[in-house]
């Protein structure tokens, strides 16, 4: 039995809500404890946080976190004091499930053609290792949960899925059924159904189920949202749903061709086109029809004896004769030519004008709709980020970013910000069509910067000029740390004496603030964050140590 079955899912949901508010990965991270922490220390941390929450109820920045801690104090005490080992197992199992879901998306993207090679298999295992999964877990997930059968002796190997992936002759899923629409629906109906199903998925209380529905809807929109991709999908969909008769042993043969009777037009006497026949043609002239009292006409020359007196209808017969045209030719009238031509020209102009108007109207509607659905995301990140991800795709880096159309409007997408030495910032965002979202992100330190070298580690030297240059590049950000302090009690230049330890990767791993020339307390956390953002070059030894007197103009941000 899995650990989730031993804990109340509603309590886990409450804890997840709190962790998103506190921007922490787990309760252990928030209380700064670990599984080996003694019970007395945990009780002391609980008491400290309880006192802190009572004091922060009126602070808008921490009000939600503080109120949650006060209301759910008994739940937190029970989890951390009595069920900490079970909570850790639940957290690890849920993280493993999320990693398997990510790996499943990677597998489906790698096997779009339904075939696997040894290199693809190795890439899947490597991706699983990056997600913290062992090779055995990846193999078990491939064979048991995805129903994937592999023949290790063949190269390349056919891949068979119990829930088939996309192949050339078989569709991966019935996306029309997922969107609850007909295969003959219009593009506008597909878009409306996609939004309606997304709104329905938001109402689900089961987050795992909602995540699956979101994934299926995004996959359906990927195949049906664009007319070109929909045409390719419809082609595979029709071939995979047509009935076949191969299992019945039936072979279809074309029906026998029905031949028309052959008419020998060149073998009858009197035919102008037959050899020896008449060679002159009579001039065309107006004709009149008169009743004939003679016997029925003989068969037409050149078409065989197909007409006999017995099968003729018993009606008066007519004989066609030429007649003379009395009088002279009627006079020519220009109106008979000009008026029809004018009407035809007007009709053509009206048709072309209507087509041009319709084209302009459709383009204007498309531009207006595109403008209404346009979204943007503005990011202000401190310190500047090394990489910013939207749905696991890198979109940029730095301190300020403006991302146009990060995802389809009214669609949930995941924002992730990473910087070496800082905690990863993650958030799920939904931007309505035609709107702009702004996020001001302050990255938190990953550790307390308490590194000290070991006796057996080798020191290295850093050039003083390089140290001055790097600190000068962050002087404005360092000065902003004093913005919240009372400027009347500050000198024009704040001097802080530092002890700095840099590890072999060029990262500031240890920091001590020895003294300063201000009476109030230094904003240590802000200063540490800005100094951690310094990037020294790779060292030839294990660490570098230096003392530095930092001069910070308190009005640097005004310049």
URTA-V331822 format. One record per pair of residues at least 24 apart in sequence whose C-alpha atoms are under 10 Angstrom apart, sorted by the first residue. I is the first residue (numbers start at 1). J is the second residue. Records with the same first field share a line. If there is no record, write none. Layout:
I = J + J
This chain:
2 = 89 + 90 + 93
3 = 86 + 87 + 88 + 89 + 90 + 91 + 92 + 93 + 94
4 = 86 + 87 + 89 + 90 + 91 + 93 + 94
5 = 90
6 = 86 + 87 + 90
7 = 79 + 83 + 86 + 87 + 90
9 = 206
10 = 205 + 206
11 = 72 + 75 + 76 + 79
12 = 87 + 90 + 91
13 = 205 + 206 + 207
14 = 68 + 72 + 75
15 = 68 + 72 + 75 + 76
17 = 65 + 68
18 = 64 + 65 + 66 + 68 + 69 + 72
19 = 65
20 = 65 + 426 + 427 + 428
21 = 62 + 64 + 65 + 68
22 = 62 + 64 + 65 + 66
23 = 423 + 424 + 425 + 426 + 427 + 444
24 = 423 + 424 + 425 + 426
25 = 91 + 423 + 424
26 = 87 + 88 + 91
27 = 76 + 79 + 80 + 84 + 87 + 88
28 = 80 + 84 + 87 + 88
31 = 80
33 = 80
34 = 84 + 88
35 = 80 + 84 + 85 + 88
38 = 81
39 = 80 + 81 + 82
40 = 81
42 = 77 + 80 + 81
43 = 77 + 80 + 81
46 = 73 + 76 + 77 + 80 + 81
47 = 73 + 77
49 = 73
95 = 131 + 132
96 = 131 + 132 + 133 + 137
97 = 208
98 = 131 + 208
99 = 127 + 128 + 130 + 131 + 132 + 133
100 = 128 + 131 + 132 + 133 + 137 + 138 + 141
101 = 211 + 212
102 = 127 + 128 + 131
103 = 127 + 128 + 130 + 131 + 133 + 138 + 141 + 142
104 = 128 + 138 + 141 + 142 + 145 + 146
105 = 215
107 = 142 + 146 + 165
108 = 165 + 166 + 172
109 = 165 + 166
111 = 159 + 165 + 166 + 167
112 = 165 + 166 + 167 + 168 + 172
113 = 159 + 165 + 166 + 167 + 168
114 = 157 + 158 + 159 + 160 + 161 + 164 + 165 + 166 + 167 + 168 + 170 + 172
115 = 150 + 155 + 156 + 157 + 158 + 159 + 160 + 165 + 167
116 = 150 + 151 + 155 + 156 + 157 + 158 + 159
117 = 150 + 152 + 154 + 155 + 156 + 157 + 158 + 159
118 = 152 + 154 + 155 + 156 + 157
121 = 150
166 = 233 + 236
167 = 236
168 = 232 + 233 + 235 + 236 + 239 + 240
169 = 235 + 236 + 237 + 238 + 239 + 240
170 = 233 + 235 + 236 + 237 + 238 + 239 + 240 + 241
171 = 233 + 234 + 235 + 236 + 237 + 238 + 239 + 240 + 241
172 = 219 + 233 + 236 + 237
173 = 216 + 219 + 220 + 237
174 = 220 + 233 + 237
175 = 216 + 217 + 219 + 220 + 221 + 222 + 223 + 224 + 233 + 237
176 = 220 + 221 + 224
177 = 220
178 = 213 + 216 + 217 + 219 + 220
179 = 216 + 217 + 220 + 221 + 224
183 = 234 + 237 + 238
184 = 234
186 = 227
187 = 224 + 225 + 226 + 227 + 230
188 = 225
190 = 220 + 221 + 224 + 225
191 = 221 + 224 + 225
193 = 217
194 = 218 + 220 + 221 + 224 + 225
195 = 409 + 410 + 411
198 = 410 + 411 + 412
199 = 410 + 411
202 = 412
214 = 411 + 412
218 = 408 + 411
262 = 303 + 304
263 = 302 + 303 + 304
264 = 301 + 302 + 303 + 304
265 = 301 + 302 + 303 + 304
266 = 301 + 302 + 303
267 = 301 + 302 + 303 + 304
268 = 300 + 301 + 302 + 303 + 304
269 = 301 + 302
270 = 300 + 301 + 302
271 = 300 + 301 + 302 + 303
272 = 301 + 302
273 = 302
274 = 302
283 = 322
284 = 322
285 = 321 + 322 + 323 + 324 + 325
286 = 321 + 322 + 323 + 324 + 325
287 = 320 + 321 + 322 + 323 + 324 + 325
288 = 318 + 319 + 320 + 321 + 322 + 323 + 324
289 = 317 + 318 + 319 + 320 + 321 + 322 + 323
290 = 317 + 318 + 319 + 320 + 321
291 = 316 + 317 + 318 + 319 + 320
292 = 316 + 317 + 318 + 319 + 320
293 = 317 + 318 + 319
294 = 318 + 319
369 = 433 + 434
370 = 433 + 434
371 = 433 + 434
372 = 409 + 432 + 433 + 434 + 435
373 = 405 + 408 + 409 + 410 + 431 + 432 + 433 + 434 + 435
374 = 404 + 405 + 406 + 407 + 408 + 409 + 431 + 432 + 433 + 434 + 435 + 436
375 = 403 + 404 + 405 + 406 + 407 + 408 + 409 + 410 + 431 + 432 + 433 + 434 + 435 + 436 + 437
376 = 402 + 403 + 404 + 405 + 406 + 407 + 409 + 431 + 432 + 433 + 434 + 435 + 436 + 437 + 438
377 = 401 + 402 + 403 + 404 + 405 + 406 + 407 + 429 + 431 + 435 + 436 + 437 + 438 + 439
378 = 402 + 403 + 404 + 436 + 437 + 438 + 439 + 440
379 = 403 + 437 + 438 + 439 + 440 + 441
380 = 438 + 439 + 440 + 441 + 442
381 = 417 + 439 + 440 + 441 + 442 + 443
382 = 440 + 441 + 442 + 443 + 444 + 477 + 529 + 530 + 533
383 = 419 + 422 + 441 + 442 + 443 + 444 + 474 + 477 + 529 + 530 + 531 + 532 + 533 + 534
384 = 417 + 418 + 419 + 441 + 442 + 443 + 530 + 533
385 = 417 + 418 + 419 + 420 + 422 + 441 + 443 + 533
386 = 417 + 418 + 419 + 420
387 = 416 + 417 + 418 + 419 + 420
388 = 415 + 416 + 417 + 418 + 419 + 425
389 = 414 + 415 + 416 + 417 + 418 + 426
390 = 414 + 415 + 416 + 417 + 428
391 = 415 + 416 + 428
392 = 416
399 = 440 + 441
400 = 440
402 = 436 + 437 + 438
403 = 436 + 437
404 = 436
405 = 431 + 433 + 434 + 436
406 = 431
407 = 431
408 = 432 + 433
409 = 433 + 434 + 435
417 = 441 + 443
418 = 443
419 = 443 + 444 + 445 + 446 + 533
420 = 445 + 446 + 507 + 532 + 533 + 535
421 = 445 + 446 + 447 + 449 + 507 + 508 + 509 + 529 + 532 + 533
422 = 446 + 447 + 529 + 532 + 533
423 = 447
442 = 526 + 529
443 = 529
444 = 525 + 526 + 529
445 = 525 + 526 + 528 + 529 + 530 + 532 + 533
446 = 529
447 = 509 + 510
448 = 509 + 510 + 511 + 525 + 528
449 = 500 + 501 + 508 + 509 + 510 + 511 + 512 + 528 + 529 + 532
450 = 501 + 508 + 509 + 510 + 511 + 512
451 = 500 + 501 + 502 + 503 + 508 + 509 + 510 + 511
452 = 500 + 501 + 502 + 503 + 509 + 510 + 511 + 543 + 545
453 = 501 + 502 + 503 + 509 + 510 + 542 + 543 + 544 + 545
454 = 542 + 543
456 = 542
457 = 541 + 542 + 543
458 = 504 + 540 + 541 + 542 + 543 + 544
459 = 502 + 503 + 504 + 539 + 540 + 541 + 542 + 543 + 544 + 545
460 = 502 + 503 + 504 + 539 + 540 + 541 + 542 + 543 + 544 + 545
461 = 539 + 540 + 541 + 543 + 544 + 545 + 546
462 = 502 + 536 + 537 + 539 + 543 + 544 + 545 + 546
464 = 546 + 548
466 = 536 + 537
467 = 534 + 536 + 546 + 548
468 = 548 + 550
470 = 531 + 533 + 534 + 535 + 536
471 = 530 + 531 + 534 + 548 + 550 + 551 + 552
472 = 550 + 551 + 552
473 = 534
474 = 530 + 531 + 533 + 534 + 552
475 = 530 + 531 + 550 + 551 + 552 + 553 + 554 + 556 + 557
476 = 530 + 552 + 553 + 554 + 555 + 556 + 557 + 558 + 559
477 = 526 + 527 + 529 + 530 + 531 + 552 + 556 + 557
478 = 523 + 526 + 527 + 528 + 529 + 530 + 531 + 550 + 551 + 552 + 553 + 554 + 556 + 557
479 = 526 + 527 + 530 + 551 + 552 + 553 + 554 + 555 + 556 + 557 + 558
480 = 526 + 527 + 530 + 552 + 553 + 554 + 555 + 556 + 557 + 558
481 = 522 + 523 + 524 + 525 + 526 + 527 + 529 + 530 + 552 + 554
482 = 522 + 523 + 526 + 527 + 552 + 553 + 554 + 555
483 = 523 + 554 + 555 + 557
484 = 523
485 = 520 + 521 + 522 + 523
486 = 520
487 = 554 + 555
489 = 518 + 519 + 520
490 = 517 + 518 + 519 + 520 + 554
491 = 517 + 518 + 552 + 553 + 554
492 = 552 + 553 + 554 + 555 + 556
493 = 517 + 518 + 550 + 551 + 552 + 553 + 554 + 555 + 556
494 = 518 + 550 + 551 + 552 + 553 + 554
495 = 549 + 550 + 551 + 552 + 553
496 = 522 + 548 + 549 + 550 + 551 + 552
497 = 547 + 548 + 549 + 550 + 551
498 = 546 + 547 + 548 + 549 + 550
499 = 545 + 546 + 547 + 548 + 549
500 = 531 + 544 + 545 + 546 + 547 + 548
501 = 543 + 544 + 545 + 546 + 547
502 = 532 + 535 + 536 + 537 + 538 + 539 + 542 + 543 + 544 + 545 + 546
503 = 536 + 538 + 539 + 541 + 542 + 543 + 544 + 545
504 = 536 + 537 + 538 + 539 + 540 + 541 + 542 + 543 + 544
505 = 535 + 536 + 537 + 538 + 539 + 540 + 541 + 542 + 543
506 = 534 + 535 + 536 + 537 + 538 + 539 + 542 + 543 + 544
507 = 531 + 532 + 533 + 534 + 535 + 536 + 537 + 538 + 539 + 543
508 = 532 + 533 + 534 + 535 + 536 + 543 + 544 + 545
509 = 543
510 = 545
511 = 545 + 547
512 = 547
513 = 547 + 548 + 549
514 = 547 + 549
515 = 549
516 = 549 + 550 + 551
